[in-house]
Amino acid sequence: MSVDVGGVAVHGYFDERFAGTVEVFAGNFKNGEDVGASYALSKDGEMIVDIWAGHLDEAQEVAWEEDTIVNVFSSTKTVSFLCTLVLADRGLLDFDAPVSTYWPEFAQNGKEGVLVWHLMNHAAGLSGMDVPVSSADFYDWDKITGLLAAQAPWWEPGTASGYHALTQGYLIGEVVRRITGKTLGEFVRDEIAGPLDADFFVGVPDEAFPRIGNLIVPQGTNSNNQKLNDDPDSISQRTFANPNPRAEDSWTPEWRRAEIPAANGHGNARSLVRIQTPLACGGSAFGVDLFSAKTAGSVMEPRIEGDDLVLMVPFTFGLGFGLNRGPIPMSPNKNACFWGGWGGSSVLVDQDARLAMSYVMNKMFPGLLGDTRSYMIRQQAYEDLAD
């Protein structure tokens, strides 16, 4: 269906309880903050909001369609976390085991004691790279994983988090590959997105390219990450200096085809919610038993907390996801977890409410730590749910 919300054509469907949520979503278009976007929400394993609006271009000549997908940057990480949960549930992965149990070459340069959960929680000390790498190097899996295996940690692993913005995906992905023989993108396709009928890719097939919308990159987007810390020798600056992708890299076929599991997943709000709904509902949804309720609950157990050495703000991490702790609540419920992507995409999973929601857009917000668009939608959704 299509409804006019204050002059904005919103497509899709939604439970009438969430009319206020739809109004907030449409408001982002009326005030010029959004060009094209999608939002979805599931409750008790049922999709009850699935909407989209706007255009793929600033000239507003090409519509955002039901099957439009875009690069969601670090919201991709939330999908990589599910890969590890599936493997742990099958008894193939132990989060408390050394990484070298699965990837022997990793035990170099003082990394013998790095545990798998350190990779999940940005605590491995490998948030950036010593050897300079280019955008072309991002597409060479063996080169990046080889460099990370050889590198010494920048801090004592397990003692603090430091956001592994790009490196985390290679680290987790190589563990997945060593255990399964599949790349992380293949594992997502075969074991998660495929069974859940989720239109999500880590490594996009060429036939899906026509459905991809280019991200709209405002001035300053690429440089704002460097403003988190003024000290060029700080871990924060070193992390974002190398590797240092540009948002426009996402426009290229090389980026789209590659597997960069911390940054180049392509999908929309619907596909991310379908993927995360099992985590919200005790491990099962849409007829798929992804993992046990015990495994789902393990995500909410705090593993590490404190001021992040890269993002310079406090976080509490469970298994991969940020937990609902800290000064700005993401949910009224304790057992909720989240993460977002550069430019504004977001994912939230609330196990207390058995709810999953996601917001995906094409107009990037020029900052790393999110913006108010998804926050206001999320807050209104909780208000609508309570009414």
matplotlib code that plots the C-alpha trace (Angstrom):
import matplotlib.pyplot as plt

x = [0.0, 1.0, -0.2, 0.3, 1.8, 2.0, 2.8, 5.3, 4.4, 5.2, 5.0, 4.7, 2.5, 2.3, 0.1, -2.2, -0.7, 2.5, 0.9, 3.0, 6.2, 5.3, 4.8, 8.2, 9.7, 8.0, 9.1, 12.7, 11.8, 9.8, 12.6, 15.2, 17.1, 16.3, 16.3, 15.5, 15.1, 13.4, 12.3, 11.1, 10.0, 9.1, 7.3, 7.0, 8.4, 6.0, 6.8, 4.4, 6.1, 7.8, 7.9, 10.0, 9.9, 11.8, 14.4, 17.8, 19.1, 19.1, 17.3, 14.4, 14.0, 14.5, 12.3, 13.4, 11.7, 10.6, 13.6, 16.2, 19.3, 22.2, 25.5, 24.8, 28.4, 28.9, 25.3, 26.9, 28.7, 25.5, 25.1, 28.6, 27.9, 25.1, 27.5, 29.6, 26.5, 25.3, 28.8, 28.9, 25.5, 26.6, 29.6, 32.1, 33.2, 34.2, 34.2, 36.6, 39.1, 42.3, 41.8, 44.8, 42.7, 41.0, 43.6, 47.1, 49.0, 47.3, 49.5, 52.3, 53.7, 52.2, 48.7, 48.7, 46.3, 43.8, 40.5, 37.6, 35.4, 38.2, 37.5, 33.8, 34.2, 36.9, 39.3, 42.0, 44.2, 44.0, 41.7, 44.0, 47.0, 50.7, 51.3, 49.7, 46.9, 44.9, 41.3, 42.3, 43.8, 40.4, 39.4, 42.4, 41.2, 44.4, 46.5, 44.5, 44.1, 47.8, 48.8, 46.5, 47.9, 51.4, 50.7, 51.4, 48.4, 48.3, 47.2, 46.9, 44.1, 41.1, 41.8, 39.8, 37.7, 38.9, 36.5, 37.8, 36.0, 37.2, 39.5, 36.8, 35.1, 38.3, 39.2, 35.7, 35.4, 38.7, 37.7, 34.4, 36.3, 38.8, 36.0, 33.5, 35.6, 33.1, 33.8, 31.6, 29.6, 28.9, 28.0, 25.5, 23.9, 23.7, 23.0, 21.3, 20.0, 18.9, 16.8, 15.3, 14.4, 16.4, 17.7, 21.1, 24.6, 28.2, 29.6, 26.9, 26.3, 26.4, 22.7, 21.7, 23.7, 20.8, 18.9, 21.7, 21.3, 24.4, 25.0, 24.7, 27.8, 27.6, 30.7, 32.9, 31.7, 35.1, 37.0, 34.8, 36.1, 39.5, 38.0, 37.4, 40.9, 43.4, 46.5, 47.9, 49.7, 46.5, 44.9, 41.8, 43.7, 45.8, 42.7, 41.0, 44.2, 44.8, 42.7, 40.9, 38.1, 36.2, 32.4, 32.5, 34.3, 30.9, 29.9, 32.4, 31.7, 35.0, 33.7, 30.3, 31.7, 34.2, 33.6, 34.3, 32.2, 32.6, 31.5, 30.1, 26.9, 24.1, 20.4, 17.5, 15.6, 13.4, 16.3, 18.2, 15.0, 14.4, 18.0, 17.8, 14.3, 15.5, 17.9, 14.9, 12.8, 14.9, 16.7, 13.8, 11.7, 9.9, 10.1, 13.9, 15.6, 18.8, 20.2, 19.0, 17.4, 20.5, 22.8, 20.5, 20.6, 24.4, 24.5, 23.2, 25.9, 28.4, 31.9, 33.8, 32.9, 34.5, 35.7, 36.4, 39.9, 38.8, 35.3, 36.2, 32.8, 31.8, 30.4, 29.3, 29.6, 28.0, 29.0, 29.6, 26.6, 26.6, 24.3, 21.6, 23.7, 25.1, 23.7, 21.5, 19.1, 18.4, 15.4, 13.2, 14.2, 17.4, 17.9, 18.3, 21.4, 22.2, 24.7, 24.7, 26.5, 28.5, 26.1, 23.1, 21.8, 20.9, 19.8, 18.2, 17.2, 15.1, 14.7, 12.4, 9.9, 10.7, 11.3, 13.7, 13.9, 16.1, 16.5, 18.4, 18.9, 21.0, 21.8, 24.7, 24.9, 28.5, 29.5, 30.5, 28.3, 24.9, 22.3, 18.8, 16.8, 16.7, 16.8, 13.5, 11.8, 12.9, 11.6, 8.3, 8.0, 8.3, 5.7, 3.3, 4.0, 3.0, -0.3]
y = [0.0, 3.6, 6.4, 10.2, 11.3, 15.1, 15.2, 12.3, 9.1, 6.2, 2.7, -0.7, -1.7, -1.1, -2.0, 1.0, 1.2, 2.6, 5.5, 7.8, 6.0, 6.4, 10.1, 10.5, 8.5, 10.7, 13.8, 13.1, 13.6, 16.7, 18.4, 17.4, 15.0, 12.0, 11.4, 7.7, 5.3, 2.2, 1.2, -2.2, -3.7, -7.2, -8.2, -11.7, -13.0, -11.2, -8.3, -5.5, -2.5, -2.6, 0.9, 2.8, 6.2, 8.7, 8.5, 7.1, 10.5, 14.0, 15.2, 12.9, 11.3, 7.6, 6.1, 4.0, 0.7, -2.2, -4.2, -1.4, -2.2, 0.0, -0.4, -0.3, 0.0, -1.2, -2.5, -5.4, -6.3, -7.4, -10.0, -11.3, -11.7, -14.1, -16.3, -16.8, -17.5, -20.2, -21.8, -21.6, -23.1, -26.0, -26.6, -25.6, -22.3, -21.4, -17.7, -18.2, -20.2, -18.6, -17.4, -19.6, -22.7, -22.1, -19.9, -21.1, -18.4, -15.8, -16.7, -14.3, -11.2, -11.6, -12.7, -16.2, -15.1, -13.3, -15.0, -15.2, -12.9, -10.3, -10.2, -9.9, -7.0, -4.8, -5.9, -7.7, -4.6, -4.7, -1.7, -0.4, -1.7, -1.0, -1.7, 1.0, -0.4, 1.1, 0.8, -1.9, -3.9, -4.1, -6.5, -8.9, -11.1, -13.1, -10.0, -8.2, -11.4, -12.2, -8.7, -8.9, -12.3, -11.0, -7.7, -7.0, -5.7, -2.0, -2.6, -5.6, -7.7, -8.0, -5.0, -2.4, -2.0, 0.0, 0.0, -2.3, -0.3, -2.2, -4.9, -6.7, -8.2, -9.8, -11.2, -12.7, -13.8, -15.7, -17.6, -18.5, -19.6, -21.7, -23.5, -24.0, -23.7, -21.0, -17.3, -15.2, -14.0, -17.6, -18.5, -15.6, -16.6, -20.4, -20.4, -17.1, -14.9, -17.7, -19.7, -16.4, -15.1, -12.0, -9.9, -9.2, -9.7, -9.6, -9.6, -8.7, -10.8, -8.8, -9.6, -7.5, -4.5, -2.7, -2.6, -0.9, 2.8, 4.9, 6.4, 10.2, 11.6, 15.1, 17.3, 16.4, 12.8, 11.3, 13.6, 13.6, 10.3, 12.0, 14.6, 12.2, 12.8, 15.5, 13.5, 11.9, 9.2, 8.2, 4.8, 6.6, 8.6, 5.6, 3.4, 5.7, 6.6, 3.1, 1.5, 4.6, 3.9, 6.7, 6.5, 6.9, 3.5, 2.0, 3.2, 0.9, -2.6, -3.8, -2.7, -4.3, -7.7, -7.9, -9.3, -6.7, -8.1, -5.1, -2.6, -3.6, -5.5, -4.5, -4.7, -2.7, -2.4, -5.4, -7.7, -6.7, -7.2, -10.6, -11.6, -10.3, -11.4, -14.9, -13.2, -11.2, -14.3, -17.0, -18.1, -19.0, -17.0, -17.3, -21.1, -21.2, -22.4, -20.4, -21.2, -22.0, -19.6, -20.0, -18.9, -15.9, -14.9, -15.1, -11.9, -9.9, -10.9, -8.0, -8.9, -5.6, -2.0, 1.4, 4.3, 2.9, 3.8, 4.6, 6.1, 8.0, 7.3, 4.6, 1.3, -2.0, -4.9, -8.3, -10.7, -8.2, -6.0, -2.9, -3.4, -1.0, 0.6, 4.2, 7.7, 7.5, 4.5, 2.7, 0.9, 1.1, -2.6, -3.9, -6.9, -4.9, -4.7, -2.6, -1.3, 1.1, 1.9, 4.9, 7.5, 6.5, 2.9, 1.1, -2.2, -2.8, -6.2, -6.2, -9.6, -8.4, -7.1, -9.8, -7.0, -6.2, -2.9, -1.3, 1.9, 2.1, 5.2, 6.5, 10.1, 9.8, 11.8, 13.3, 11.7, 8.3, 8.0, 8.2, 10.9, 11.7, 10.2, 6.6, 7.6, 9.5, 6.8, 4.2, 6.3, 6.8, 3.1, 2.3, 4.9, 3.4, -0.1, 1.0, 2.6]
z = [0.0, -0.2, 2.1, 2.1, 5.4, 5.4, 1.7, 1.8, 0.0, 2.4, 0.9, 2.4, 5.4, 9.1, 12.0, 12.8, 16.3, 14.7, 12.9, 15.0, 14.1, 10.4, 10.9, 12.5, 9.6, 7.0, 9.0, 8.1, 4.4, 5.1, 6.9, 4.3, 6.5, 4.3, 0.6, 0.5, 3.5, 4.9, 8.3, 9.7, 13.0, 14.1, 17.3, 18.6, 15.3, 13.1, 10.7, 11.7, 10.1, 6.7, 5.1, 2.6, 1.0, -1.1, -3.9, -4.8, -6.0, -4.7, -7.9, -6.8, -10.2, -9.3, -6.6, -3.6, -4.4, -2.3, -3.3, -3.1, -1.2, 0.0, 1.7, 5.5, 6.6, 10.2, 10.6, 8.7, 11.9, 13.5, 10.8, 11.3, 15.0, 14.2, 12.2, 15.3, 17.4, 15.0, 15.1, 18.9, 19.2, 17.0, 19.3, 16.6, 18.2, 21.8, 22.5, 25.4, 23.3, 21.8, 18.3, 17.3, 18.1, 14.8, 13.0, 14.1, 12.2, 14.4, 17.3, 16.3, 18.0, 21.4, 20.3, 21.7, 24.5, 22.2, 22.7, 20.2, 22.4, 22.1, 18.4, 18.9, 21.4, 19.8, 22.5, 20.4, 20.1, 16.3, 15.6, 12.8, 10.8, 11.0, 7.3, 5.0, 3.0, 0.1, -1.0, -3.5, -0.6, 1.1, -1.7, -1.0, 1.8, 2.2, 2.3, 5.0, 7.2, 6.7, 7.9, 10.9, 11.8, 11.8, 13.6, 17.3, 19.4, 20.1, 23.7, 26.0, 24.6, 26.7, 28.9, 26.9, 23.8, 20.9, 17.9, 15.2, 12.5, 9.5, 10.8, 12.9, 9.9, 8.6, 12.0, 12.6, 9.0, 9.0, 12.1, 10.4, 7.2, 9.1, 10.9, 8.0, 4.8, 3.7, 3.5, 5.8, 2.9, 1.8, 5.3, 5.6, 2.3, 3.1, 6.8, 7.7, 4.9, 2.7, 5.3, 6.7, 3.2, 3.9, 1.0, 2.4, 1.0, 2.2, -1.3, -3.8, -6.9, -10.1, -10.9, -7.8, -8.8, -10.5, -7.2, -5.3, -4.5, -4.1, -0.8, -0.8, 0.8, 2.4, 2.6, 5.6, 5.9, 5.1, 7.4, 10.5, 11.9, 12.3, 14.6, 17.5, 18.8, 17.9, 18.8, 15.6, 17.7, 19.6, 19.0, 17.7, 15.0, 14.0, 13.7, 11.2, 9.4, 8.3, 6.9, 5.7, 3.3, 1.7, 1.6, -2.2, -2.3, -1.8, -5.3, -7.0, -8.3, -6.6, -3.2, -3.8, -4.9, -2.1, 1.3, 4.0, 6.8, 9.1, 6.4, 3.0, 3.7, 1.4, 2.4, 3.7, 6.9, 6.1, 5.5, 8.6, 10.8, 9.3, 10.1, 13.7, 14.6, 15.8, 18.2, 19.6, 19.9, 21.7, 18.6, 16.3, 13.8, 10.5, 10.7, 11.2, 14.3, 14.1, 17.6, 21.1, 23.6, 25.7, 22.9, 22.2, 25.8, 26.0, 23.8, 26.7, 29.2, 29.5, 28.5, 28.6, 29.4, 29.8, 27.6, 24.1, 23.0, 19.5, 19.8, 23.0, 24.7, 27.1, 25.9, 27.4, 25.0, 25.1, 22.4, 19.6, 20.1, 22.2, 25.3, 26.5, 29.2, 29.5, 29.5, 26.4, 26.6, 23.3, 24.8, 28.0, 28.5, 30.0, 27.6, 24.4, 22.2, 19.2, 16.6, 13.7, 10.5, 9.3, 8.0, 10.1, 9.6, 12.8, 14.2, 17.6, 19.2, 22.3, 23.9, 26.7, 24.2, 21.6, 19.1, 16.4, 14.4, 11.8, 9.8, 6.6, 4.5, 1.6, 2.8, 5.1, 8.3, 8.4, 11.7, 13.0, 16.1, 14.6, 14.4, 15.5, 12.6, 13.7, 17.4, 17.1, 15.1, 17.7, 20.6, 18.9, 18.1, 21.8, 22.6, 20.0, 21.4, 24.9, 23.9]

ax = plt.figure().add_subplot(projection="3d")
ax.plot(x, y, z, "-o")
ax.set_aspect("equal")
plt.show()
